[in-house]
């Protein structure tokens, strides 16, 4: 269950970066925000792969 919450927090972080970039900073730093979103996406992908591996390992025991 902790993996689901971590993925949800990551999704919140991605949405927060986009909203701050577009509404508070008026798109001035949109390229940096895009790179942050991509980095968060890759981090989320690594978390997903790790969770999949960990859950598969715990099911076999």
N, C-alpha and C positions, 0 to 999 in steps of 0.2 A: 504494500500500500504506500510505502514511503516513496517508491519510484513514481507513482501517479502524482503525488503532491509535488515532487521535484520537477516533473515535466510541466505541471500547471504553473509553478512559480517561474519557470523558464518562459512559458508562453506570456505570462504577465510582464516579464522583463522586456520581451520583444515588443509587445504592444506599447509599453511605457516609453521605450526608446523612440518609436515611430511618432507617438503623440507629442513628446517633448520636442523632437526635431521639427515637426511640421507646425505645431501650434504655438509653442513658446519661443522657439528660435526662428520661426518663420522660414524654415527651409534653408537657412544659411549654411548649416553644417550637415546637409542631407547626405553627402557622400560619406562622411564619417559615420553617420547614423546607419547608413546602409551596410558599411563594413562591420559595425557592431552587431547588426541583425544577423548577418552571415556568420559571424563568429559565434553568436549565441545559438544559431541553428546547428552549426557543427558540434558545439558542446552538447546540445540536446541529443544529437545523433549518437555521440559517444556514450551519453548516459543511457540511451535506449539499448545500444548494443551490450553495454555492461549489464543492464538489468535482465536482458534476454539470456545472456550467458549465465548469470547468477541464478535466475529462476529455473533454468534448465538443469543446472547442476544440483539445485536443492530438490528438484522433483525426482531425480534419479536415485537419491539416497533414501 
